[in-house]
Amino acid sequence: MWFDGAPHQGQCEGCTTTAWHVKDAVYLNALGVSFAVLTSGRWDKVASYVEFMGYAQPWYSVRGVDVPVGGDRVFLTYSTTGRGNEPVNGSSACST
């Protein structure tokens, strides 16, 4: 999710906390799986945001890319267009 024209502080409020929980993907890499964050933002804006936030995992802009992104061996495991990814955070998960 990306908000064109918004400053760094206004981008991906829920995604930001989730991205911080993925410090590395060593376990996935050991299984032959790559991890990346995909965004619909323009790359020139996304690149400065990723640098500003200090993210270590790879980010890619898919703006203007036809679906399926990446071909037949790419699996979209989670997607959101608004708030809603907080349940995957260990620090904000609630028990019922």
Gaussian input, Z-matrix of N, CA and C with variables (Angstrom, degrees):
# hf/3-21g

backbone

0 1
 N
 C     1     B1
 C     2     B2     1     A1
 N     3     B3     2     A2     1     D1
 C     4     B4     3     A3     2     D2
 C     5     B5     4     A4     3     D3
 N     6     B6     5     A5     4     D4
 C     7     B7     6     A6     5     D5
 C     8     B8     7     A7     6     D6
 N     9     B9     8     A8     7     D7
 C    10    B10     9     A9     8     D8
 C    11    B11    10    A10     9     D9
 N    12    B12    11    A11    10    D10
 C    13    B13    12    A12    11    D11
 C    14    B14    13    A13    12    D12
 N    15    B15    14    A14    13    D13
 C    16    B16    15    A15    14    D14
 C    17    B17    16    A16    15    D15
 N    18    B18    17    A17    16    D16
 C    19    B19    18    A18    17    D17
 C    20    B20    19    A19    18    D18
 N    21    B21    20    A20    19    D19
 C    22    B22    21    A21    20    D20
 C    23    B23    22    A22    21    D21
 N    24    B24    23    A23    22    D22
 C    25    B25    24    A24    23    D23
 C    26    B26    25    A25    24    D24
 N    27    B27    26    A26    25    D25
 C    28    B28    27    A27    26    D26
 C    29    B29    28    A28    27    D27
 N    30    B30    29    A29    28    D28
 C    31    B31    30    A30    29    D29
 C    32    B32    31    A31    30    D30
 N    33    B33    32    A32    31    D31
 C    34    B34    33    A33    32    D32
 C    35    B35    34    A34    33    D33
 N    36    B36    35    A35    34    D34
 C    37    B37    36    A36    35    D35
 C    38    B38    37    A37    36    D36
 N    39    B39    38    A38    37    D37
 C    40    B40    39    A39    38    D38
 C    41    B41    40    A40    39    D39
 N    42    B42    41    A41    40    D40
 C    43    B43    42    A42    41    D41
 C    44    B44    43    A43    42    D42
 N    45    B45    44    A44    43    D43
 C    46    B46    45    A45    44    D44
 C    47    B47    46    A46    45    D45
 N    48    B48    47    A47    46    D46
 C    49    B49    48    A48    47    D47
 C    50    B50    49    A49    48    D48
 N    51    B51    50    A50    49    D49
 C    52    B52    51    A51    50    D50
 C    53    B53    52    A52    51    D51
 N    54    B54    53    A53    52    D52
 C    55    B55    54    A54    53    D53
 C    56    B56    55    A55    54    D54
 N    57    B57    56    A56    55    D55
 C    58    B58    57    A57    56    D56
 C    59    B59    58    A58    57    D57
 N    60    B60    59    A59    58    D58
 C    61    B61    60    A60    59    D59
 C    62    B62    61    A61    60    D60
 N    63    B63    62    A62    61    D61
 C    64    B64    63    A63    62    D62
 C    65    B65    64    A64    63    D63
 N    66    B66    65    A65    64    D64
 C    67    B67    66    A66    65    D65
 C    68    B68    67    A67    66    D66
 N    69    B69    68    A68    67    D67
 C    70    B70    69    A69    68    D68
 C    71    B71    70    A70    69    D69
 N    72    B72    71    A71    70    D70
 C    73    B73    72    A72    71    D71
 C    74    B74    73    A73    72    D72
 N    75    B75    74    A74    73    D73
 C    76    B76    75    A75    74    D74
 C    77    B77    76    A76    75    D75
 N    78    B78    77    A77    76    D76
 C    79    B79    78    A78    77    D77
 C    80    B80    79    A79    78    D78
 N    81    B81    80    A80    79    D79
 C    82    B82    81    A81    80    D80
 C    83    B83    82    A82    81    D81
 N    84    B84    83    A83    82    D82
 C    85    B85    84    A84    83    D83
 C    86    B86    85    A85    84    D84
 N    87    B87    86    A86    85    D85
 C    88    B88    87    A87    86    D86
 C    89    B89    88    A88    87    D87
 N    90    B90    89    A89    88    D88
 C    91    B91    90    A90    89    D89
 C    92    B92    91    A91    90    D90
 N    93    B93    92    A92    91    D91
 C    94    B94    93    A93    92    D92
 C    95    B95    94    A94    93    D93
 N    96    B96    95    A95    94    D94
 C    97    B97    96    A96    95    D95
 C    98    B98    97    A97    96    D96
 N    99    B99    98    A98    97    D97
 C   100   B100    99    A99    98    D98
 C   101   B101   100   A100    99    D99
 N   102   B102   101   A101   100   D100
 C   103   B103   102   A102   101   D101
 C   104   B104   103   A103   102   D102
 N   105   B105   104   A104   103   D103
 C   106   B106   105   A105   104   D104
 C   107   B107   106   A106   105   D105
 N   108   B108   107   A107   106   D106
 C   109   B109   108   A108   107   D107
 C   110   B110   109   A109   108   D108
 N   111   B111   110   A110   109   D109
 C   112   B112   111   A111   110   D110
 C   113   B113   112   A112   111   D111
 N   114   B114   113   A113   112   D112
 C   115   B115   114   A114   113   D113
 C   116   B116   115   A115   114   D114
 N   117   B117   116   A116   115   D115
 C   118   B118   117   A117   116   D116
 C   119   B119   118   A118   117   D117
 N   120   B120   119   A119   118   D118
 C   121   B121   120   A120   119   D119
 C   122   B122   121   A121   120   D120
 N   123   B123   122   A122   121   D121
 C   124   B124   123   A123   122   D122
 C   125   B125   124   A124   123   D123
 N   126   B126   125   A125   124   D124
 C   127   B127   126   A126   125   D125
 C   128   B128   127   A127   126   D126
 N   129   B129   128   A128   127   D127
 C   130   B130   129   A129   128   D128
 C   131   B131   130   A130   129   D129
 N   132   B132   131   A131   130   D130
 C   133   B133   132   A132   131   D131
 C   134   B134   133   A133   132   D132
 N   135   B135   134   A134   133   D133
 C   136   B136   135   A135   134   D134
 C   137   B137   136   A136   135   D135
 N   138   B138   137   A137   136   D136
 C   139   B139   138   A138   137   D137
 C   140   B140   139   A139   138   D138
 N   141   B141   140   A140   139   D139
 C   142   B142   141   A141   140   D140
 C   143   B143   142   A142   141   D141
 N   144   B144   143   A143   142   D142
 C   145   B145   144   A144   143   D143
 C   146   B146   145   A145   144   D144
 N   147   B147   146   A146   145   D145
 C   148   B148   147   A147   146   D146
 C   149   B149   148   A148   147   D147
 N   150   B150   149   A149   148   D148
 C   151   B151   150   A150   149   D149
 C   152   B152   151   A151   150   D150
 N   153   B153   152   A152   151   D151
 C   154   B154   153   A153   152   D152
 C   155   B155   154   A154   153   D153
 N   156   B156   155   A155   154   D154
 C   157   B157   156   A156   155   D155
 C   158   B158   157   A157   156   D156
 N   159   B159   158   A158   157   D157
 C   160   B160   159   A159   158   D158
 C   161   B161   160   A160   159   D159
 N   162   B162   161   A161   160   D160
 C   163   B163   162   A162   161   D161
 C   164   B164   163   A163   162   D162
 N   165   B165   164   A164   163   D163
 C   166   B166   165   A165   164   D164
 C   167   B167   166   A166   165   D165
 N   168   B168   167   A167   166   D166
 C   169   B169   168   A168   167   D167
 C   170   B170   169   A169   168   D168
 N   171   B171   170   A170   169   D169
 C   172   B172   171   A171   170   D170
 C   173   B173   172   A172   171   D171
 N   174   B174   173   A173   172   D172
 C   175   B175   174   A174   173   D173
 C   176   B176   175   A175   174   D174
 N   177   B177   176   A176   175   D175
 C   178   B178   177   A177   176   D176
 C   179   B179   178   A178   177   D177
 N   180   B180   179   A179   178   D178
 C   181   B181   180   A180   179   D179
 C   182   B182   181   A181   180   D180
 N   183   B183   182   A182   181   D181
 C   184   B184   183   A183   182   D182
 C   185   B185   184   A184   183   D183
 N   186   B186   185   A185   184   D184
 C   187   B187   186   A186   185   D185
 C   188   B188   187   A187   186   D186
 N   189   B189   188   A188   187   D187
 C   190   B190   189   A189   188   D188
 C   191   B191   190   A190   189   D189
 N   192   B192   191   A191   190   D190
 C   193   B193   192   A192   191   D191
 C   194   B194   193   A193   192   D192
 N   195   B195   194   A194   193   D193
 C   196   B196   195   A195   194   D194
 C   197   B197   196   A196   195   D195
 N   198   B198   197   A197   196   D196
 C   199   B199   198   A198   197   D197
 C   200   B200   199   A199   198   D198
 N   201   B201   200   A200   199   D199
 C   202   B202   201   A201   200   D200
 C   203   B203   202   A202   201   D201
 N   204   B204   203   A203   202   D202
 C   205   B205   204   A204   203   D203
 C   206   B206   205   A205   204   D204
 N   207   B207   206   A206   205   D205
 C   208   B208   207   A207   206   D206
 C   209   B209   208   A208   207   D207
 N   210   B210   209   A209   208   D208
 C   211   B211   210   A210   209   D209
 C   212   B212   211   A211   210   D210
 N   213   B213   212   A212   211   D211
 C   214   B214   213   A213   212   D212
 C   215   B215   214   A214   213   D213
 N   216   B216   215   A215   214   D214
 C   217   B217   216   A216   215   D215
 C   218   B218   217   A217   216   D216
 N   219   B219   218   A218   217   D217
 C   220   B220   219   A219   218   D218
 C   221   B221   220   A220   219   D219
 N   222   B222   221   A221   220   D220
 C   223   B223   222   A222   221   D221
 C   224   B224   223   A223   222   D222
 N   225   B225   224   A224   223   D223
 C   226   B226   225   A225   224   D224
 C   227   B227   226   A226   225   D225
 N   228   B228   227   A227   226   D226
 C   229   B229   228   A228   227   D227
 C   230   B230   229   A229   228   D228
 N   231   B231   230   A230   229   D229
 C   232   B232   231   A231   230   D230
 C   233   B233   232   A232   231   D231
 N   234   B234   233   A233   232   D232
 C   235   B235   234   A234   233   D233
 C   236   B236   235   A235   234   D234
 N   237   B237   236   A236   235   D235
 C   238   B238   237   A237   236   D236
 C   239   B239   238   A238   237   D237
 N   240   B240   239   A239   238   D238
 C   241   B241   240   A240   239   D239
 C   242   B242   241   A241   240   D240
 N   243   B243   242   A242   241   D241
 C   244   B244   243   A243   242   D242
 C   245   B245   244   A244   243   D243
 N   246   B246   245   A245   244   D244
 C   247   B247   246   A246   245   D245
 C   248   B248   247   A247   246   D246
 N   249   B249   248   A248   247   D247
 C   250   B250   249   A249   248   D248
 C   251   B251   250   A250   249   D249
 N   252   B252   251   A251   250   D250
 C   253   B253   252   A252   251   D251
 C   254   B254   253   A253   252   D252
 N   255   B255   254   A254   253   D253
 C   256   B256   255   A255   254   D254
 C   257   B257   256   A256   255   D255
 N   258   B258   257   A257   256   D256
 C   259   B259   258   A258   257   D257
 C   260   B260   259   A259   258   D258
 N   261   B261   260   A260   259   D259
 C   262   B262   261   A261   260   D260
 C   263   B263   262   A262   261   D261
 N   264   B264   263   A263   262   D262
 C   265   B265   264   A264   263   D263
 C   266   B266   265   A265   264   D264
 N   267   B267   266   A266   265   D265
 C   268   B268   267   A267   266   D266
 C   269   B269   268   A268   267   D267
 N   270   B270   269   A269   268   D268
 C   271   B271   270   A270   269   D269
 C   272   B272   271   A271   270   D270
 N   273   B273   272   A272   271   D271
 C   274   B274   273   A273   272   D272
 C   275   B275   274   A274   273   D273
 N   276   B276   275   A275   274   D274
 C   277   B277   276   A276   275   D275
 C   278   B278   277   A277   276   D276
 N   279   B279   278   A278   277   D277
 C   280   B280   279   A279   278   D278
 C   281   B281   280   A280   279   D279
 N   282   B282   281   A281   280   D280
 C   283   B283   282   A282   281   D281
 C   284   B284   283   A283   282   D282
 N   285   B285   284   A284   283   D283
 C   286   B286   285   A285   284   D284
 C   287   B287   286   A286   285   D285

   B1=1.4352
   B2=1.5088
   B3=1.3034
   B4=1.4591
   B5=1.5203
   B6=1.3136
   B7=1.4613
   B8=1.5218
   B9=1.3360
   B10=1.4633
   B11=1.5187
   B12=1.3271
   B13=1.4566
   B14=1.5160
   B15=1.3236
   B16=1.4702
   B17=1.5295
   B18=1.3390
   B19=1.4675
   B20=1.5352
   B21=1.3251
   B22=1.4701
   B23=1.5227
   B24=1.3210
   B25=1.4617
   B26=1.5241
   B27=1.3204
   B28=1.4592
   B29=1.5116
   B30=1.3294
   B31=1.4585
   B32=1.5206
   B33=1.3027
   B34=1.4676
   B35=1.5256
   B36=1.3245
   B37=1.4681
   B38=1.5163
   B39=1.2874
   B40=1.4588
   B41=1.5219
   B42=1.3238
   B43=1.4653
   B44=1.5194
   B45=1.3275
   B46=1.4584
   B47=1.5173
   B48=1.3127
   B49=1.4597
   B50=1.5233
   B51=1.3095
   B52=1.4559
   B53=1.5218
   B54=1.3201
   B55=1.4610
   B56=1.5260
   B57=1.3247
   B58=1.4633
   B59=1.5186
   B60=1.3290
   B61=1.4598
   B62=1.5267
   B63=1.3110
   B64=1.4648
   B65=1.5285
   B66=1.3217
   B67=1.4646
   B68=1.5228
   B69=1.3112
   B70=1.4550
   B71=1.5231
   B72=1.3001
   B73=1.4629
   B74=1.5246
   B75=1.3376
   B76=1.4532
   B77=1.5272
   B78=1.3153
   B79=1.4713
   B80=1.5275
   B81=1.3198
   B82=1.4604
   B83=1.5211
   B84=1.3384
   B85=1.4658
   B86=1.5211
   B87=1.3383
   B88=1.4653
   B89=1.5253
   B90=1.3192
   B91=1.4672
   B92=1.5291
   B93=1.3376
   B94=1.4576
   B95=1.5180
   B96=1.3369
   B97=1.4585
   B98=1.5261
   B99=1.3009
   B100=1.4592
   B101=1.5153
   B102=1.3238
   B103=1.4657
   B104=1.5196
   B105=1.3245
   B106=1.4626
   B107=1.5223
   B108=1.3173
   B109=1.4542
   B110=1.5206
   B111=1.3283
   B112=1.4631
   B113=1.5134
   B114=1.3147
   B115=1.4566
   B116=1.5152
   B117=1.3131
   B118=1.4569
   B119=1.5277
   B120=1.3208
   B121=1.4611
   B122=1.5181
   B123=1.3436
   B124=1.4735
   B125=1.5189
   B126=1.3423
   B127=1.4494
   B128=1.5266
   B129=1.3205
   B130=1.4665
   B131=1.5249
   B132=1.3019
   B133=1.4683
   B134=1.5285
   B135=1.3216
   B136=1.4613
   B137=1.5271
   B138=1.3214
   B139=1.4683
   B140=1.5229
   B141=1.3312
   B142=1.4645
   B143=1.5276
   B144=1.3258
   B145=1.4670
   B146=1.5260
   B147=1.3348
   B148=1.4633
   B149=1.5269
   B150=1.3321
   B151=1.4708
   B152=1.5298
   B153=1.3290
   B154=1.4653
   B155=1.5330
   B156=1.3425
   B157=1.4563
   B158=1.5286
   B159=1.3245
   B160=1.4662
   B161=1.5144
   B162=1.3215
   B163=1.4619
   B164=1.5199
   B165=1.3360
   B166=1.4551
   B167=1.5308
   B168=1.3217
   B169=1.4535
   B170=1.5387
   B171=1.3401
   B172=1.4638
   B173=1.5307
   B174=1.3083
   B175=1.4639
   B176=1.5238
   B177=1.3299
   B178=1.4551
   B179=1.5195
   B180=1.3286
   B181=1.4560
   B182=1.5244
   B183=1.3301
   B184=1.4581
   B185=1.5306
   B186=1.3160
   B187=1.4663
   B188=1.5252
   B189=1.2985
   B190=1.4596
   B191=1.5249
   B192=1.3207
   B193=1.4631
   B194=1.5269
   B195=1.3137
   B196=1.4678
   B197=1.5212
   B198=1.3114
   B199=1.4619
   B200=1.5258
   B201=1.3223
   B202=1.4634
   B203=1.5196
   B204=1.3037
   B205=1.4573
   B206=1.5245
   B207=1.3145
   B208=1.4600
   B209=1.5143
   B210=1.3075
   B211=1.4553
   B212=1.5054
   B213=1.3345
   B214=1.4620
   B215=1.5271
   B216=1.3228
   B217=1.4619
   B218=1.5249
   B219=1.3090
   B220=1.4572
   B221=1.5160
   B222=1.3296
   B223=1.4557
   B224=1.5111
   B225=1.3003
   B226=1.4570
   B227=1.5191
   B228=1.3369
   B229=1.4599
   B230=1.5098
   B231=1.3295
   B232=1.4630
   B233=1.5087
   B234=1.3149
   B235=1.4541
   B236=1.5150
   B237=1.3315
   B238=1.4568
   B239=1.5140
   B240=1.2979
   B241=1.4660
   B242=1.5196
   B243=1.2928
   B244=1.4623
   B245=1.5131
   B246=1.3003
   B247=1.4628
   B248=1.5199
   B249=1.3098
   B250=1.4475
   B251=1.5092
   B252=1.3291
   B253=1.4553
   B254=1.5303
   B255=1.3145
   B256=1.4575
   B257=1.5265
   B258=1.3545
   B259=1.4627
   B260=1.5291
   B261=1.3374
   B262=1.4655
   B263=1.5258
   B264=1.3253
   B265=1.4603
   B266=1.5120
   B267=1.3104
   B268=1.4563
   B269=1.5220
   B270=1.3250
   B271=1.4665
   B272=1.5162
   B273=1.3212
   B274=1.4660
   B275=1.5279
   B276=1.3117
   B277=1.4671
   B278=1.5383
   B279=1.2798
   B280=1.4764
   B281=1.5224
   B282=1.2890
   B283=1.4579
   B284=1.5178
   B285=1.3013
   B286=1.4645
   B287=1.5010
   A1=106.97
   A2=117.55
   A3=121.52
   A4=108.60
   A5=116.02
   A6=121.45
   A7=108.99
   A8=116.87
   A9=121.36
   A10=110.55
   A11=115.76
   A12=121.17
   A13=115.41
   A14=118.23
   A15=120.88
   A16=109.46
   A17=117.38
   A18=120.02
   A19=110.14
   A20=115.83
   A21=119.97
   A22=111.56
   A23=117.06
   A24=121.03
   A25=112.26
   A26=117.95
   A27=121.27
   A28=114.15
   A29=117.55
   A30=120.97
   A31=111.41
   A32=115.70
   A33=123.46
   A34=114.30
   A35=117.37
   A36=118.96
   A37=113.59
   A38=119.22
   A39=120.91
   A40=111.35
   A41=117.07
   A42=121.19
   A43=111.50
   A44=115.96
   A45=120.21
   A46=111.57
   A47=117.75
   A48=118.84
   A49=110.99
   A50=117.18
   A51=120.24
   A52=110.90
   A53=117.48
   A54=120.89
   A55=111.48
   A56=117.52
   A57=120.59
   A58=111.77
   A59=118.11
   A60=121.35
   A61=112.50
   A62=117.23
   A63=121.32
   A64=107.29
   A65=115.79
   A66=120.78
   A67=111.47
   A68=116.15
   A69=120.79
   A70=108.28
   A71=114.92
   A72=120.10
   A73=110.10
   A74=116.89
   A75=122.32
   A76=111.47
   A77=116.58
   A78=119.99
   A79=110.58
   A80=116.56
   A81=119.81
   A82=111.29
   A83=115.88
   A84=120.27
   A85=111.49
   A86=117.23
   A87=121.07
   A88=111.67
   A89=116.54
   A90=121.50
   A91=112.11
   A92=116.95
   A93=120.67
   A94=113.68
   A95=116.59
   A96=122.01
   A97=109.06
   A98=117.27
   A99=122.15
   A100=109.05
   A101=116.00
   A102=122.16
   A103=108.30
   A104=116.63
   A105=121.35
   A106=108.61
   A107=115.21
   A108=121.99
   A109=106.85
   A110=116.65
   A111=121.86
   A112=108.75
   A113=116.15
   A114=121.07
   A115=110.03
   A116=115.86
   A117=120.76
   A118=111.89
   A119=117.44
   A120=121.07
   A121=112.74
   A122=115.90
   A123=120.89
   A124=108.77
   A125=117.39
   A126=120.63
   A127=113.14
   A128=118.88
   A129=119.20
   A130=111.18
   A131=117.95
   A132=122.16
   A133=111.06
   A134=116.85
   A135=121.18
   A136=110.59
   A137=117.52
   A138=121.24
   A139=111.37
   A140=117.57
   A141=119.13
   A142=110.78
   A143=117.54
   A144=121.45
   A145=110.56
   A146=117.00
   A147=121.62
   A148=109.95
   A149=116.37
   A150=120.30
   A151=110.87
   A152=116.83
   A153=122.47
   A154=111.14
   A155=116.37
   A156=121.50
   A157=112.55
   A158=117.64
   A159=120.64
   A160=113.89
   A161=117.67
   A162=120.45
   A163=110.99
   A164=116.13
   A165=121.45
   A166=112.06
   A167=117.68
   A168=120.40
   A169=109.65
   A170=117.00
   A171=119.70
   A172=112.85
   A173=115.85
   A174=123.91
   A175=108.17
   A176=116.06
   A177=121.89
   A178=109.25
   A179=115.12
   A180=120.05
   A181=108.42
   A182=115.65
   A183=120.45
   A184=110.69
   A185=115.97
   A186=119.96
   A187=109.64
   A188=115.73
   A189=121.43
   A190=114.73
   A191=117.84
   A192=121.70
   A193=108.88
   A194=116.19
   A195=120.49
   A196=111.17
   A197=115.81
   A198=123.10
   A199=107.53
   A200=121.98
   A201=125.93
   A202=111.31
   A203=115.63
   A204=121.59
   A205=108.24
   A206=117.28
   A207=121.22
   A208=116.05
   A209=118.86
   A210=120.01
   A211=113.96
   A212=115.44
   A213=120.69
   A214=114.64
   A215=120.22
   A216=121.85
   A217=111.76
   A218=116.72
   A219=121.72
   A220=107.62
   A221=115.88
   A222=120.45
   A223=109.56
   A224=116.75
   A225=122.20
   A226=106.66
   A227=116.53
   A228=120.00
   A229=113.42
   A230=116.92
   A231=120.03
   A232=108.56
   A233=116.44
   A234=121.48
   A235=108.65
   A236=115.64
   A237=120.21
   A238=109.18
   A239=115.68
   A240=120.72
   A241=109.72
   A242=116.63
   A243=122.26
   A244=108.62
   A245=116.07
   A246=119.48
   A247=108.49
   A248=117.15
   A249=118.61
   A250=114.43
   A251=118.10
   A252=118.23
   A253=112.85
   A254=117.76
   A255=121.15
   A256=113.97
   A257=120.94
   A258=119.77
   A259=114.48
   A260=118.61
   A261=119.48
   A262=112.25
   A263=117.75
   A264=121.67
   A265=109.89
   A266=116.13
   A267=120.05
   A268=112.29
   A269=117.20
   A270=120.19
   A271=113.44
   A272=117.34
   A273=117.53
   A274=112.39
   A275=116.22
   A276=119.05
   A277=109.15
   A278=115.62
   A279=120.86
   A280=108.93
   A281=115.92
   A282=119.42
   A283=108.19
   A284=116.03
   A285=119.38
   A286=111.33
   D1=142.52
   D2=-178.20
   D3=-150.28
   D4=140.33
   D5=179.34
   D6=-111.01
   D7=99.54
   D8=179.49
   D9=-54.75
   D10=133.12
   D11=177.02
   D12=86.00
   D13=-12.36
   D14=179.82
   D15=-80.43
   D16=146.33
   D17=176.91
   D18=-69.90
   D19=170.02
   D20=179.41
   D21=-50.44
   D22=-40.66
   D23=-177.28
   D24=-66.31
   D25=-17.09
   D26=-178.06
   D27=-101.92
   D28=10.12
   D29=-177.58
   D30=-97.97
   D31=136.27
   D32=166.03
   D33=42.99
   D34=58.22
   D35=-176.02
   D36=-57.72
   D37=-38.84
   D38=176.91
   D39=-81.05
   D40=-39.76
   D41=-179.78
   D42=-61.81
   D43=-35.30
   D44=-176.79
   D45=-59.80
   D46=-46.58
   D47=-179.51
   D48=-67.81
   D49=-35.59
   D50=178.55
   D51=-67.13
   D52=-42.82
   D53=179.60
   D54=-61.22
   D55=-34.55
   D56=177.92
   D57=-65.63
   D58=-25.19
   D59=179.78
   D60=-78.71
   D61=-11.98
   D62=178.21
   D63=-105.65
   D64=80.68
   D65=-177.98
   D66=-71.65
   D67=-38.62
   D68=175.70
   D69=-155.57
   D70=168.27
   D71=-178.44
   D72=-121.74
   D73=39.78
   D74=-177.27
   D75=-55.53
   D76=-45.71
   D77=-178.87
   D78=-62.09
   D79=-46.32
   D80=178.48
   D81=-62.28
   D82=-44.89
   D83=180.00
   D84=-59.30
   D85=-38.54
   D86=178.74
   D87=-63.31
   D88=-24.78
   D89=178.46
   D90=-93.11
   D91=5.26
   D92=179.49
   D93=82.53
   D94=19.06
   D95=-179.00
   D96=-110.25
   D97=135.74
   D98=175.90
   D99=-101.20
   D100=148.07
   D101=179.12
   D102=-119.13
   D103=137.07
   D104=176.04
   D105=-150.99
   D106=154.47
   D107=174.45
   D108=-101.59
   D109=127.97
   D110=177.75
   D111=-107.45
   D112=139.99
   D113=178.98
   D114=-138.13
   D115=155.17
   D116=178.22
   D117=-90.21
   D118=3.12
   D119=-179.98
   D120=-72.62
   D121=158.11
   D122=174.78
   D123=-67.75
   D124=136.27
   D125=-172.68
   D126=-59.10
   D127=-38.40
   D128=-179.23
   D129=-61.16
   D130=-33.56
   D131=177.29
   D132=-80.04
   D133=-40.63
   D134=-179.47
   D135=-64.70
   D136=-43.57
   D137=-178.08
   D138=-58.51
   D139=-43.03
   D140=179.46
   D141=-69.47
   D142=-32.49
   D143=177.16
   D144=-66.31
   D145=-46.55
   D146=-179.67
   D147=-60.81
   D148=-41.80
   D149=177.59
   D150=-65.17
   D151=-44.63
   D152=178.93
   D153=-58.07
   D154=-42.07
   D155=-177.69
   D156=-80.82
   D157=-19.39
   D158=179.38
   D159=77.21
   D160=25.77
   D161=-179.96
   D162=-67.45
   D163=138.75
   D164=179.39
   D165=-95.88
   D166=-28.35
   D167=-178.36
   D168=-74.65
   D169=153.77
   D170=-177.90
   D171=-72.31
   D172=138.71
   D173=175.25
   D174=-118.29
   D175=144.92
   D176=178.11
   D177=-138.22
   D178=142.71
   D179=173.51
   D180=-90.71
   D181=132.43
   D182=177.43
   D183=-111.50
   D184=17.94
   D185=179.01
   D186=-59.53
   D187=125.18
   D188=177.69
   D189=80.66
   D190=2.85
   D191=-179.67
   D192=-90.56
   D193=132.45
   D194=179.38
   D195=-72.04
   D196=149.42
   D197=175.38
   D198=-81.70
   D199=139.30
   D200=2.41
   D201=-80.74
   D202=138.42
   D203=179.82
   D204=-75.50
   D205=122.76
   D206=174.67
   D207=89.19
   D208=-9.53
   D209=177.26
   D210=101.30
   D211=-161.12
   D212=-170.97
   D213=-84.95
   D214=-3.34
   D215=179.22
   D216=-112.50
   D217=19.10
   D218=177.27
   D219=-110.33
   D220=131.51
   D221=-177.20
   D222=-120.91
   D223=120.62
   D224=174.99
   D225=-81.26
   D226=111.74
   D227=-175.04
   D228=-97.30
   D229=-16.04
   D230=177.00
   D231=-159.39
   D232=142.61
   D233=178.97
   D234=-149.17
   D235=144.54
   D236=174.59
   D237=-149.33
   D238=150.50
   D239=175.71
   D240=-117.37
   D241=15.51
   D242=178.77
   D243=-169.51
   D244=-164.15
   D245=177.69
   D246=-62.65
   D247=150.96
   D248=177.15
   D249=148.07
   D250=-4.20
   D251=-179.66
   D252=-95.82
   D253=1.42
   D254=-179.40
   D255=-58.44
   D256=-32.09
   D257=-179.91
   D258=-59.13
   D259=-22.02
   D260=179.15
   D261=-82.61
   D262=-6.62
   D263=176.88
   D264=-82.37
   D265=129.56
   D266=176.74
   D267=-66.51
   D268=-29.68
   D269=-176.10
   D270=-82.12
   D271=-16.46
   D272=-178.84
   D273=-122.06
   D274=10.36
   D275=178.40
   D276=-72.46
   D277=138.85
   D278=-179.71
   D279=-110.90
   D280=146.20
   D281=172.95
   D282=-97.09
   D283=146.43
   D284=-179.84
   D285=-109.07

